[in-house]
Amino acid sequence: KKHGRKAEEALMTEFVQLEELSVFEGIDPATLTNKQRRMALRTINLIKEKRSGQLKGCTVADGRPQRSLYDKSETASPTVSIDALMMSLIIDAKEGRDVATADVAGAYLKADMDDFVIMKFTGRDVRILCEMNGDYERFVTTERNGQEVLYVRLLKALYGCVKSALLWYDLFTNSLKEMGFTLNPYDPCVANCMIDGKQCTVVWYVDDNKISHVDPRVVTELIERIED
């Protein structure tokens, strides 16, 4: 109500990103059972007004209906301990390492969803999505309350789903291992690799990383490899 069309444009920008990353695909509602429709995750679309006045859209899934479907061991994702982070900072200072911090843009959306998860857009969001991509029009249905609904299948680990954090952790750690890194046996969010005879360390909290090595070029190249 406050921002009108500008808010819709901010949401459309977010939907474009989701489309480019193939986060979901439209699904024919006639192929879904009544239970699948009831269990479909609600889409939550948020608008953030930054201090600059810029509007940013953010789409997440309401993952609450999933909580009873999994054991905690199937969804829990580790995060770096304060002790490990502080120790790594001491080592960085002692060895005079070059240090960079960097996050992974849209991190969860890089991980594949390994379950059959249905999500639904409703109301005005359906129209905005169809404006962006007319192919979704054929999947739109009108439910008994007269509201338009678009069901989609999640292909990527969207924020809000209970398994998304763990799926991202598995993807990130496996990527580091492929680069030659070894996870620290005391903290699974610390990884080390010898590069040019010196230790390179990556410490991370979800998608925020601290990367250190005595050679600044190694740090820059590793950030580029992670981005790739």
Salt bridges, closest charged atoms under 4 A:
GLU8 OE1 - ARG5 NH1 2.72
GLU8 OE1 - ARG124 NH2 2.93
GLU9 OE2 - ARG5 NE 3.94
GLU49 OE1 - LYS2 NZ 3.04
GLU49 OE1 - HIS3 NE2 3.44
ASP62 OD2 - ARG42 NH2 3.23
ASP62 OD2 - ARG64 NH2 2.76
ASP92 OD1 - ARG97 NH1 3.94
ASP92 OD2 - LYS210 NZ 2.62
GLU95 OE1 - ARG97 NE 2.88
ASP112 OD1 - LYS156 NZ 2.69
ASP114 OD1 - LYS163 NZ 3.05
ASP115 OD2 - LYS163 NZ 3.29
GLU131 OE1 - ARG5 NH2 3.39
GLU131 OE2 - ARG124 NH2 3.36
GLU137 OE2 - ARG127 NH2 2.72
GLU143 OE2 - ARG37 NH1 3.90
GLU148 OE1 - ARG127 NE 2.86
ASP215 OD2 - ARG217 NH2 3.27
